[in-house]
Amino acid sequence: MLSATGLTLTLALLGSAPKAELVDAATVIPDLVLDLRYATKDNFLKRQVYPDGARCLLLPDSVKRLSKAAEVLRAQGYRLKVYDCYRPRAVQYEMWKILPKPGYVANPRKGSNHNRGGAVDLTLVTKDGAEVEMPTPFDDFTPAAHHGYTGGTPASREHREVLRKAMEGAGFQRNRMEWWHYDLPGATKLPVLDVPFTPAG
């Protein structure tokens, strides 16, 4: 279903199963900054696994909560920049071929919350789009990426907390090992999807 207010993809799951919608978050949050790393080679896989036309697709509930967090942060002088949103299951299989290591890449047979449209990886930028300091870069798999990390600069820890408070205040749950990763509550019970990033035709 394509609406004038935003791009919505509807997929019928397994015959009579309920339909799952994925919404383009940028159509709801106009100042959202897109930096989809897996659509580039600037990621831990060192190769592009998303098409050039990849978008930040999420479940409607995820977008609603993300919009709420963006509103709170906007009042504090920040914008949200997303690194990863929904990920088709087919891409999860490709990532698993490159790096079949749990903890780094979820096994596609079980699926990731990214495959469900119920997870988002993100950071803060200023209103002008300038980077703010965080404890680590995106996809850093060291203890410094943990929410409990007390090292680094005071500014990096403060920014991490600003993001955490906004995201948890909007109803997301943090991943304790990755400061950038937030999940929709109950996401693991949602169906794994394989909707393409771009409409057919």
N, C-alpha and C positions, 0 to 999 in steps of 0.2 A: 504494500500500500504506500503510495507516494502522496504526501500532503504538501500544501503550500507553505505551511509553517515549519516544516522540517522533514528530513528524509527518514522514513521509517521502513524497515524491511520486515516483512512478516513471513514466517516459515511454519508450515504445517509439520508437526513432528510425529512420525510413526503412525500414520493413518489418522485415527480418531483422537489422538492425544491433543492436549491443549496447544494453542498457537503461542509462539514466543516472538516478541517484538524486540528489535534492536533499533535504538534511536541514535542518530548522529549527534553527539554531545555538543558539537560546535554550533549546531542550529539552535540550541537552547541557551548556551553560554557563549555569547558573541565575543567576549574578550579572552576566551580559552586559547592558550598557546599550544600549538601542536609540535611535538618533537618526537615523532614515532620512530624510535631507534631501530626497530626491526625492519623498517622500510629503508634503512640505510645500512652501511657496513660498520657504522659506529656503535657496535654492541659487542658483548662478550663472545658471540659466535663468529665475529669478524666476517660476516657475510649478510647480504640482504635476503630476508625470508618473507617479507611482506611486499606486495606490489606497490608501485609508485602511487596508485590511487587509494591507498589505505586510509581509513578514517577512524576516528575515535567513536566506535559503536559500543553502546552499553544498553543494558536493560532499562526500561523506563524508571524503575525505582532507583537504580544506580544514578541515572542522570538527574533525577529529582533531588537526591541527596547531594550530589556533586554541585548542583546549582546553588543549593543552600550554603554549602561550604564556601563556594566562590563569592557569594554575597557577603558573608561574614569577613572574608579575607580582603575583599575590595574596600571595605570600610577601614581596614588597617593599612591600606596602601599596597596590597599585594594582588597578584593574579595567579591562577593555576596554570602550570605547564604539564602536559601529560606525555609520558614516555611510552605507555602501553595501555590499551583498553581491552576490548574484545579481541580474541584470537581464534580464528577458525581451527577446528580440530585437525583439518588437513595440514595446517601449518605446524601444529603441535607435533605431528608425526615427523615432519621434516626436521624440526628442531631436535627431536629425539634421535634421529639418524645421525645428526651432527654431534650431539653431546648426550648420550644416554646415561645421564648421571642424576639420580634423584637428589633433590636439594638445589640443583641448578636448573633442571628442566623436569617438569612433571611428566610422568608416564602417560602417553595419550590414551591408553586403554582405560585408565581411571579418569583422566581429564583434569584440567586445571580450572580454577575459578575464572581465569581469563577466558577459557573456552565456553563459559556459561554466561558471559556478559556481566559477571558479578564481582569483578576485580578491576582495580585501576592502579597504575604506577604513575606517580606524579611528584612534582616539586613546586616550589614557590619562585616567582619572579616579581620584580617591581612592576608598578603600573606602566612603566616605559618598556618593560620586557627584559630588563637586565637581570642576570643571574644573581641569586643570593647564595651565600656560603652555606653548605650543608656538611655534615660530618664526613661523607664520602661521595664519590660520584655514583651515578646510577649503576645498578648491577655490580656492586662491590660485594664480594662474598667473604668479607673478613668480619671479625667481631666489631669493628668500628661502625658497621652498618646497623648494629642492633640498637633498639630503642633504649636499652639500658646503658649504652656506652657513655662513659663520663669523661672521656678524653676529648681531644680536639679543642677548638676555640670556643669561648663563651658564645660568640655570635652564631656559630654553626649549631650549637645545642639549642639556642634560643629559637632559631628558625625552624628546627625540627619540631620543637614544642608548639610553635605557632601553627604549623601544618597539622600536627596531631590533634590539637584542641579543636580546630575547625572541622577536621574530618570526623573525629569521634562525636563532636557536637551535632554533626549532620546525620549521625547514626551508623557510620562505617566502623569496622573493626580493624585495628592495626595488626600487621604482621610483625611480631616482636623482633624478628631477625632482619627485617628490611624496612628502613625508615620511609621508603617511598611507596610501599605496597599496602593498599587498603582493600578490604573485602566487604561485600554486602552480607549482613547477617543471614545465616542459613544458606549461603551460596552453594555449599557442597551438596545440598539436596536438590538443586536445580538441574535441569537437563543440560547435557553437553551439546553444543550447537556446532554446525558446520556451514553457517551462512557466509557467502563470499563478501569481501570488502566492498566490491562494486557491483551495481545491478547488472544483470545480464542484458546483452544487446546494446 
